[in-house]
């Protein structure tokens, strides 16, 4: 994970006022990802999980706010 400016090779999704920028190549390779902000006994942070392709997965066309 890195802070970066979007470019033509990226997919940008906006949700609830937050923008997530992911390289299209990674979406194609992994079939999508989910990112959650969590708070637990270890502290706060992000939980990033790879999703599989299919009805439950998130791909470039699955999110109506992705472009």
N, C-alpha and C positions, 0 to 999 in steps of 0.2 A: 504494500500500500504506500502510495506517495502522493504528495500534493503536486499538482501539475495543471497546466492549461490544456483544455481539449484541443484536439487537432482532427484532421480528416480521417485518421485511422481509428477514431474513438466512437463509442456509442454513449450518449448522454441520457440518463434517466433522471427525471425530477419527481420527487414524492414528498408531499407535506412540507414544501419549502426547501428541501435539500436536493442537491444535484450530485449524482454519482456518475463518474466518467470511467468507462472500462474500454480497454482495447478490444476492438471487434474480433481480432485474432484469438483472444482469450475466450470470448463468448463462444466462438465457433469450436474451439478446442475442448472446452469443458461443458458446453451445453447450457451455461447460465450459472449464476451465483445468487446467493441471498446474503444480505448484509443486515445485521441487527445490532443495535446499540444496547448493551447489557450492563446491568449492575448486579454484582454478586459478592460473595464473601472475599473474593480476591481483589475487588475494586470495580472500576468501570472500564469499558472498552468496546471493541467491535467483535462480533462473532461472524466470521466469513465462512460460508459453506458452499461447496460446489454442488450444483443441482444436475440431475440427469435429464437428458432429452425426453420428451414425451408430454402427456397431458399435464403432469404436475410440474414440469420443468419450465424455466423462464428462458426463452430464446429471444433473438432480436425482434421477432414479431409478436411476442406474447404480452408485452407491456405497452399500453396505449400511449403512455407519455414518453416512450423511448424514441429517439430520433438520431 
